[in-house]
Amino acid sequence: MDTTASDLRLVDTKRHYRTIWISDVHLGSRGAQAEALLEFLKHTDSEYLFLAGDIVDGWQIKKAWYWPQSHNDVVQKLLRKARKGTKVFYIPGNHDEGVRDFVGSTFGGIRVVRSAVQPLADGRRILILHGDEFDGMMSHSRRWLAMLGHSAYDRALRLNRRLNAALERVGWSPWPISSQLKHWAKSAGGKLERFRATLLDEARRAGADGVVCGHIHHAELREDDGLVYANSGDWVESCTALVEHGDGRLEIIRWADLRRLLEESPAAA
């Protein structure tokens, strides 16, 4: 692979965090932004790294095998981080639910857990899970609807990318229609609000000060009634992660924004 000038500027730059959460990567699908995630992993490190579900898209793999080298590179990078001392935890989601059969096991230094309660540097305790079990669409009787919706979203994503390629050729800005459709579907009828409220209720039951989840591909960080709700987003369109700074402060990081800061930093000059 050719190394661009931008890549060269980023070689010696890295951001350090206490904890990083990523989710909804969907390796094994054509929508996965594996190259962007690999760059993010190269230029960040942390004491803790939580893989909060749907890292691999088992649904898509069952339909058609797709596993380019970039997807393998992401897996190898995660294993390398674990070998070098990062405490890596894998919380399976609905698309990689087969991994739930291995809860309690450790693979290459990556520990598989069903959920976790993680203390932050400021003393708060945060419940971490994927979130699909609190999504009414994932009930056994309605699971087929969720799978149908996933297929429709995948087709919309492919169409959107063709459209954006055409827009870029004529100098127009890309139009994120697929992400807008997904957000509209989740927001319709208050689904997003109910999902958030249910997750916060679960945090209360766990005696935690908040919750971190994934599943709905909508990065968000807010406080409701004294509890933190955080969603790490996805690596299909938005390319976002949730991070904890050394003082316990939480922040949503967008790779496009972080990359720009790294390129502008003195160390990257």
Secondary structure, 3 states (H helix, E strand, C coil): CCCCHHHHHHCCCCEEEEEEEECCCCECCCCCCHHHHHHHHHCEEEEEEEECCCCECHHHHHHCCCCCHHHHHHHHHHHHHHHCCCEEEECCCCCCHHHHHHCCCEECCEEECCCEEEECCCCCEEEECCCHHHCHHHCHHHHHHHHHHHHHHHHHHHHHHHHHHHHHHCCCCCCCHHHHHHHHHHHHHHHHHHHHHHHHHHHHHCCCCEEEECCCCCCEEEEECCEEEEECCCCCCCCEEEEECCCCCEEEEEHHHHHHHHHHCHHHC
